[in-house]
Amino acid sequence: MYPSSERRFLAINQLSIISLFVLILAGGVVRSTGSGMGCPDWPKCFDRIVPPTKSSQLPPNYQDKFVQKRLEKNNRFAKSLEMLGFGEMAAEIRNDKSILEPEVFNAGKTWTEYVNRLIGAITGLLLLGCAVFSITYLKSRKRIVVLSVFNLLLVIFQAWLGSIVVSTNLLAWIVTVHMLVALAILAISIYTFFQARVLRERSFLANQEPGAIKIVAIIALWLTVFQIALGTDVREQIDAIAASLNNLNRAEWVQRVGFEFDLHRDLAILVFVFNFVLLVLIRRKYMGSTYHFRYMTYIILLIAVQIVTGTTLSRFALPPVAQAAHLLLACLLFGAQYYLLLLLKQNRLYKSRIIR
C-alpha cells in the first residue's frame, strides 16, 4: 500500500510524463506546419499574453521591434558561446541574415505555436509539483528528491533554450540540442516514477541476472537516441531545402537531403534488428507474463508503426500528420526502451531488499 503522500507524487509524476509526450507531439505539429516562428517573441506572443487573431491587433512597428530584440538576445548568446570557446558557433549566429527578416503574421501559425507554449507551461507546473511532492522521499529514497529538483532546473533551462530557438530563427544545432534536452527531462521523469513504484511494489523485482540482455538493451536505446538526433538533423536540412525552393516541389525535398536521409533510413533496419534480438532473448529468459516481455512487445509494435510513418514521409512528400506522428512514436519508443532498461536493473534492487 502507498501512503497518501506517495500516491500524490506518483499521480503527478505520471501526469508529467503524459504531458511531456503531449508537448512533444505539439512540438512536432509546430515543426511540421512551419509554425515555429508563429510567435516572434518569447515568452509573450506579439507582445501579448493572449496572441492576436487578426492583423489589426498587432502592435505598431512590431516587425522592426522584434527583429531588434532578437538581435540583442542573439548577441548576448553569442558572447556566452565565445566565453565557452565556441567562437565558430557565435560567428554563425551573428552572421545569420535570416534573423533580420521580419516574420509575417499568420493567425493559424501563431495560435499553433501559442498552444504549444501553453502545454509547455502546464508541463512545467506539473514538474514543479513533482519537485514539491518528492519531499516525501527525503528519508526513504533521496535520489527521487534530488532528480525531481534537478529536472525542474532542467525545464527552466529548456524554457530559456526555447527562447533562443525563437530568437535564432530555428538555428539547426540549437533545435537538436532542444530535442535532446527534452529526452533527458523525459528520462528523469520516467526514472523517478519507476523508483517510486519499485520502492513499494515487489512484483517489479526479479531475481535473475540479465546478462547480455542488458548490453543489447543499452545499445538499442542509444541507437534510438542517435536516430532521433539524426532525424532532427534531416528535418532541419529539409527545412533549408524547402526555403531554397520557396516551399515548392515538395516531392523533391527528401531526394535532395542525400546521405543523412539514407543513413537515417538504413539505421531504422538496425534498430529493428537489435530490438528483435532483444525480444528473443527476453522471451527465453523471462516468462511471457512479466513486465519485461510486455514492454518488449510494446517496443516492437512502436518500431513497426514508426517504420510505416517513415515510409509514408519518404514516399508521400512529407505529409504534416505523418511528421508529427513520426516524432511522437520515436519518443514513445525511447520511453519504452528506457523503462525496459530500468526493469532489467531489478536484480540489484532485489538483492538490496534481501540484505535488509
Backbone hydrogen bonds, N-H to C=O, Kabsch-Sander energy under -0.5 kcal/mol:
donor,donor_aa,acceptor,acceptor_aa,energy
7,R,3,P,-2.1
8,R,4,S,-2.1
9,F,5,S,-1.7
10,L,6,E,-2.7
11,A,7,R,-2.4
12,I,8,R,-2.4
13,N,9,F,-2.5
14,Q,10,L,-2.5
15,L,11,A,-2.2
16,S,12,I,-1.9
17,I,13,N,-2.1
18,I,14,Q,-2.3
19,S,15,L,-2.8
20,L,16,S,-2.3
21,F,17,I,-1.8
22,V,18,I,-2.2
23,L,19,S,-2.6
24,I,20,L,-2.2
25,L,21,F,-2.2
26,A,22,V,-2.7
27,G,23,L,-2.6
28,G,24,I,-2.1
29,V,25,L,-2.2
30,V,26,A,-2.5
31,R,27,G,-2.4
32,S,28,G,-2.8
33,T,29,V,-1.8
34,G,31,R,-1.0
35,S,30,V,-2.9
36,G,30,V,-0.5
38,G,35,S,-2.5
45,C,48,R,-2.5
48,R,45,C,-0.8
57,Q,54,K,-1.8
58,L,55,S,-1.8
62,Y,59,P,-1.2
65,K,61,N,-2.1
66,F,62,Y,-2.6
67,V,63,Q,-2.1
68,Q,64,D,-2.0
69,K,65,K,-1.9
70,R,66,F,-2.4
71,L,67,V,-2.3
72,E,68,Q,-2.2
73,K,69,K,-2.4
74,N,70,R,-2.8
75,N,71,L,-2.2
76,R,72,E,-1.8
77,F,73,K,-2.4
78,A,74,N,-2.8
79,K,75,N,-2.1
80,S,76,R,-1.8
81,L,77,F,-2.1
82,E,78,A,-2.2
83,M,79,K,-2.1
84,L,80,S,-1.3
85,G,82,E,-1.2
86,F,81,L,-3.1
87,G,85,G,-0.8
90,A,86,F,-2.0
91,A,87,G,-2.4
92,E,88,E,-2.2
93,I,89,M,-2.0
94,R,90,A,-2.3
95,N,91,A,-2.2
96,D,93,I,-1.0
97,K,95,N,-1.0
99,I,96,D,-1.0
100,L,97,K,-1.4
101,E,98,S,-1.1
110,T,106,N,-2.7
111,W,107,A,-2.4
112,T,108,G,-1.7
113,E,109,K,-2.2
114,Y,110,T,-2.1
115,V,111,W,-2.5
116,N,112,T,-1.6
117,R,113,E,-1.9
118,L,114,Y,-2.2
119,I,115,V,-2.4
120,G,116,N,-1.9
121,A,117,R,-2.3
122,I,118,L,-2.4
123,T,119,I,-2.4
124,G,120,G,-2.2
125,L,121,A,-2.0
126,L,122,I,-2.2
127,L,123,T,-2.3
128,L,124,G,-1.8
129,G,125,L,-2.2
130,C,126,L,-2.0
131,A,127,L,-2.0
132,V,128,L,-2.1
133,F,129,G,-2.9
134,S,130,C,-1.5
135,I,132,V,-1.3
136,T,133,F,-1.3
137,Y,134,S,-2.4
138,L,135,I,-2.1
141,R,137,Y,-2.3
144,I,141,R,-1.4
145,V,141,R,-0.7
146,V,142,K,-2.6
147,L,143,R,-2.6
148,S,144,I,-2.0
149,V,145,V,-2.3
150,F,146,V,-2.5
151,N,147,L,-2.6
152,L,148,S,-1.5
153,L,149,V,-1.9
154,L,150,F,-2.4
155,V,151,N,-2.1
156,I,152,L,-1.9
157,F,153,L,-2.2
158,Q,154,L,-2.4
159,A,155,V,-2.4
160,W,156,I,-2.1
161,L,157,F,-2.8
162,G,158,Q,-2.2
163,S,159,A,-1.6
164,I,160,W,-1.6
165,V,161,L,-2.3
166,V,162,G,-1.8
167,S,163,S,-2.6
168,T,164,I,-2.4
169,N,166,V,-1.6
170,L,165,V,-3.1
175,V,171,L,-1.8
176,T,172,A,-1.7
177,V,173,W,-2.1
178,H,174,I,-2.5
179,M,175,V,-1.8
180,L,176,T,-2.3
181,V,177,V,-2.5
182,A,178,H,-1.6
183,L,179,M,-1.7
184,A,180,L,-1.9
185,I,181,V,-2.4
186,L,182,A,-2.2
187,A,183,L,-2.6
188,I,184,A,-2.2
189,S,185,I,-2.1
190,I,186,L,-2.3
191,Y,187,A,-2.4
192,T,188,I,-2.6
193,F,189,S,-1.9
194,F,190,I,-2.4
195,Q,191,Y,-2.7
196,A,192,T,-2.0
197,R,193,F,-1.8
198,V,194,F,-3.0
199,L,195,Q,-1.0
200,R,197,R,-1.4
201,E,197,R,-2.6
202,R,200,R,-0.8
204,F,201,E,-1.4
205,L,202,R,-1.6
208,Q,206,A,-0.7
213,I,210,P,-1.9
214,K,211,G,-0.9
215,I,211,G,-0.7
216,V,212,A,-2.3
217,A,213,I,-2.4
218,I,214,K,-2.3
219,I,215,I,-2.3
220,A,216,V,-2.5
221,L,217,A,-2.2
222,W,218,I,-2.4
223,L,219,I,-2.2
224,T,220,A,-1.7
225,V,221,L,-2.1
226,F,222,W,-2.6
227,Q,223,L,-2.4
228,I,224,T,-2.4
229,A,225,V,-2.4
230,L,226,F,-2.9
231,G,227,Q,-2.9
232,T,228,I,-2.1
233,D,229,A,-1.9
234,V,230,L,-2.5
235,R,231,G,-2.4
236,E,232,T,-2.0
237,Q,233,D,-2.1
238,I,234,V,-2.3
239,D,235,R,-2.1
240,A,236,E,-1.9
241,I,237,Q,-2.5
242,A,238,I,-3.0
243,A,239,D,-2.2
244,S,240,A,-2.1
245,L,241,I,-1.4
246,N,243,A,-1.4
247,N,242,A,-3.7
248,L,245,L,-1.4
252,E,249,N,-2.1
253,W,250,R,-1.3
256,R,252,E,-1.4
256,R,253,W,-0.6
257,V,253,W,-0.5
257,V,254,V,-1.3
258,G,254,V,-0.7
262,D,258,G,-1.9
263,L,259,F,-2.8
264,H,260,E,-2.4
265,R,261,F,-2.5
266,D,262,D,-2.6
267,L,263,L,-2.6
268,A,264,H,-0.9
269,I,265,R,-0.7
269,I,266,D,-0.8
270,L,266,D,-1.2
271,V,267,L,-2.7
272,F,268,A,-2.0
273,V,269,I,-2.4
274,F,270,L,-2.6
275,N,271,V,-2.1
276,F,272,F,-2.3
277,V,273,V,-2.5
278,L,274,F,-2.0
279,L,275,N,-2.1
280,V,276,F,-2.1
281,L,277,V,-2.5
282,I,278,L,-2.6
283,R,279,L,-2.3
284,R,280,V,-1.8
285,K,281,L,-2.1
286,Y,282,I,-3.0
290,T,287,M,-1.9
294,R,290,T,-1.7
295,Y,291,Y,-2.6
296,M,292,H,-2.0
297,T,293,F,-1.9
298,Y,294,R,-1.8
299,I,295,Y,-2.2
300,I,296,M,-2.0
301,L,297,T,-2.2
302,L,298,Y,-2.6
303,I,299,I,-2.4
304,A,300,I,-2.2
305,V,301,L,-2.3
306,Q,302,L,-2.4
307,I,303,I,-2.4
308,V,304,A,-1.6
309,T,305,V,-2.3
310,G,306,Q,-2.4
311,T,307,I,-2.4
312,T,308,V,-2.2
313,L,309,T,-2.2
314,S,310,G,-2.0
315,R,311,T,-2.0
316,F,312,T,-1.9
318,L,313,L,-2.3
322,A,319,P,-0.5
323,Q,319,P,-1.7
324,A,320,P,-2.2
325,A,321,V,-2.3
326,H,322,A,-2.4
327,L,323,Q,-1.8
328,L,324,A,-2.3
329,L,325,A,-2.7
330,A,326,H,-1.7
331,C,327,L,-1.9
332,L,328,L,-2.5
333,L,329,L,-2.5
334,F,330,A,-2.1
335,G,331,C,-2.5
336,A,332,L,-2.6
337,Q,333,L,-2.6
338,Y,334,F,-2.5
339,Y,335,G,-2.2
340,L,336,A,-2.2
341,L,337,Q,-2.2
342,L,338,Y,-1.9
343,L,339,Y,-2.1
344,L,340,L,-1.8
345,K,341,L,-0.5
345,K,342,L,-1.1
346,Q,343,L,-1.4
348,R,345,K,-0.8
349,L,345,K,-0.9
350,Y,346,Q,-2.7
351,K,347,N,-2.2
352,S,348,R,-2.0
353,R,349,L,-1.6
354,I,350,Y,-2.0
355,I,351,K,-2.3
356,R,352,S,-1.5
